[in-house]
């Protein structure tokens, strides 16, 4: 069991779009890096793919990470993959020089706590449209459910122009994904992560976000189910207590109801025992509120949910 905080720290350099991977050679040149070490999924097809990529950026020997490798021999680290590959980086990060450039080429599912250590000025994330377009539909739903919950929660109490502008941008993008193909939705969802991170980094901790962070979950699957389950109650709470924000979201959706919008992402997440999860979360959050200073309106709202009045 562990507490997962799905915040994506801001990065000094983020490159995304069609052909973004073509920038890799120039990035390495800018850091005077000529001997990169690669972390990627261990299978022959991927090894051949990364070896081909390496041949386009330099003449040094192509080397894949292994547990017994001497990390001091390399002047950069290129991570190609998702949560599993970033987990390897987290394990070896204490053995790496703080000044070593870290480049993450995003491919695969992310959970939300992978970028805790990736926030130096020399860190780069590359969202290439071709590389980042292979998530399963259920994975897209899980990631978007978590992001939308945290975004709506933050915007509820921190309605400065920065947060509202990001809210409008992300909701607009998310709404457009509903009618797009899976590949487009995959890239859009992955590349939204740092936008949510900017909101989180610039906003104060709010009561709903703080409460969610206190929930102890065994896996990201549980977290995504929890966030998806709470999306509709959160929207109802916003509708009752912050009509201006509710109108902002509604206007961004251009006529589509917020309830239908949230239901779309909820339905993409494979939920089991939704009612049980919701009841557990509401009870847990209600108990936390009793020991913390929080909005009386929020306390009243959760009390009504706990009693089944909403």
N, C-alpha and C positions, 0 to 999 in steps of 0.2 A: 504494500500500500504506500502511495506517495501522493503528495500534493503537486498538481501540475498547474503552472501559471501560463496560460496560452497568450503570452505577449511576445511580439516579434520586435526585437530591438532595432532601432534605426541603424542603417549602415551608411558609411561615408560615400560609397559608390555602388550604385545599382544600375545594371544595364539590362534592358528587356526589349523584346520585340522580335520581329522576323529577322533572322540572321544575326542575332546578338552574339552568338558563339564566335563569330568572325573577329570579335574584338579581343579574343583571348591572347593572341600573339602580341598585340600592341600593349596590353596590360602587363605582360611579362617583361617586355622591353622597358616600359616605364619604371619598373621596379628593378631593372638590371638583373632579372632572374633568368638563368640559363639551365638550371638543373632541377626541374620540378619533381616532386614525388606525388604519385596518384593514389587516391582511394576511390574504389568503385566496386560495384557488385561483382563477386567472384564467380564469373562464368565465362566460358571460352568466347561466346559471341560478344560480350561486353569488352573483354580484353582486346579482341581484334578491333573493335570500334574505337577504343581509347588509344590504342597503339597508332591507328590511322590518324586520329586527331593530333597526337603528339608529333607525328612526322611533318605536320604542317606548320609547327611553331618553333622548331629548332633541330639541332643536330646531336643533342645529347642523348645518352642511352635512356630508353623507356623503362621505367622501374615502377612496379606496383608495390604498395605497402605490404609489409609482413611484420609480425610481432617482434622479430629479432633484428630488424633493420636498424642501421645507425642513422638516426634522424639528422645528425649534425652534417651529413654529407650533402644536404639539399638546401636550396635557397628559396624555395616556395613549395606550397602544398595545394594541389588541385583536387577538390572533392567533387566527384560526379555521382549524384544519386540523391537519396532522401534521408529519412530518419535513421536508417541502419548505418549508413556511411557517416553521418554526422555524429552518431554515437561512438564510432571508432575514434573520430577526431577528439571528442570530449575526453576519452580515456587516455589519449596520448598528449593532450594539450599541455600538461605540466612539464613534458619533456621537450617542448618546442620553444624556441626563442620568441619572446614577445614581439619582436620586430619582423618575424617571418610573415610574408604576405600569404593570406589564406583566400583562395578563390573557390567559391561554391557554385557549380553548375547544377541547377535544380532539376532533378528528374525523380519523380516518385512522391509518395505520400509523406507529408510532414505532420507532426503531432502538435507542436506549439511551444515546446520548451527547448528546441534544438539550438536556437541561436543565442543562448545565454552567454557563451564565450566568444561569439563572433560579432564583435563590435569595435574593433580597432580601426584607425584610419586606413590601415593597409588591407582591410578585408573588403572583398568584392563578391557580390552575388550576381550571377548571370541567369536571367530568365529567357531562354531561347524558345521561341514559339514551337519549333519542331520538337525540341527535346522535352518540353514541359507539358505535352498534350496527351499523356497516356494514363491519366488517373481513371479509375473505375467510377461509374456514376455514383455508387454509394459512398466512395471516398470523397468525391466532390461535395456531396450532401453533408457529410460529417464535418469537413473543414469549414464550410460556409455557415453551418448552424452555429458553431462555436464563435466564429468571427462576428456574425450578426448579433449574437447575444451580447458580446463584449462591446461592440460598437454602439448598440442601442442603449446599453446600460451606462456607458461613459457619456454619451450625448445627453442622456436624461438630466444629469445634474451639472454637466460641464458644457454649457451651450455657447462657448465663445466662437467667434467666426471661424477659427481654424478647424475646430471639431465639426461644426456644421457644414463647412465646405467639403471636408473629407466624407462626412456622412452622405451628403448628396451624391458625391462622385461614386462612392462604393455601392450605395443602394441602386443608383442608375445602372452601374455595370452589372450588379447582381441580377437586377430585373431583366436586363437584356440577355443574360445567360439562359434564362428559363426557356427561351424560344430558339436557342442555338444548338448546334451539334455538340456531342460530348467532348470532342477534341478542343473546340473553342472554349467550352466551359472549363475544361481542365486547366488550360493555360491561364484563363482569366482568374480563376480561383487561386491558383498558386501565386500569381503575380500581385494579387491584392494583399498578400500577407504583410508586406512592409508598409502599405498604406494604413492598415489597422495598427501596426506598430507605431507609426508616427502619431496617431491619435492617442494611443496609450502613453507614449513617452511625453507628450505635451500636456496631458490632462491630469488632474488630481485624481486620487483614488476616491471612488464614490461608493456609497453604501452597498449597492447591488453587486458591484464588481468585487468589493472587499469580502462580501459574504460568499460569493462564488469561489473566491480564492481559498477560503477556509474549508471548503468541501474536500474531503479526502477521498480520492478515487483510485481504484486499482489499475486503470488503464485509460488510454485515450478514448477507447470505445465507450466506456462509461461516461467520460466527460462530454463526448459529443452527444450522447443520448440525453444527458442532463441538460445541456445547453438547448438542444432542440425542444425538449419537453417544456422548458421554461420560456421559450420564445413567445408563445401566445399569451400566457399570463403577463409577461413583461409588456407586450404591446397593449394589453388591456389596462395595465397600470399607467402607462404613458398616456393613453387616451383619457383616463380619469383625472390625471394630475398635471399634465403638461400638454395642453391642447395645441400650443404653438409648435412644439416639436412633432406632435402627431400629424399636424397639418403639413409640416415640412416633408415628412416621410411620405405622406399620402400624395402630395403634389409631385414629388419626385417619381412616384410610380405611375403617374399619368393615368389615373382612373382605375387602376387595378387596386383592389382592396388590400390593406396591409395584412389582414388575416389570411387571405389567399396566398399572398407573397410568402409569408412565414410557413404556411402549410406546405408549400412546394418544397422548401428545404427540409422541413421535418420529415416529409414522406420519402425523401431521398436517403435519409439516415435509417438504417435497419434497427428499428426500435422494438424491443420486447418488454412486455409488462410496463407500458407507458404510464398507466395510472399508478402503479406501485412506485415507480421512479419519481413521479411528480409528488406523490404524498410524502415520500422519504425526504425529498429535497426541501419541500415547503416546511415540514416539521423541523428539519435541521436548521434551516435559515431562521425560522421563528425563534428557535432556542438560542441561536447566536445573537439575535437582536435583543434578547432579554438581558444579555450580559454586555452589550455594547451601546454606545450613544449613537442612535440612528433616528432617521426621520419618523415621526409619529404616524405620518401618512403611510409610509412603507410598512410600519408595524401593523397598522390597521388593515392594510391590504393583504398582507400575509396571513393575518389572523382570519380574515374572511375566506381566503383560499384553504387554510387549514380546516376550517369548519365546513367547507364545501358549499359556500354561499355564492361563488362566482362561476 
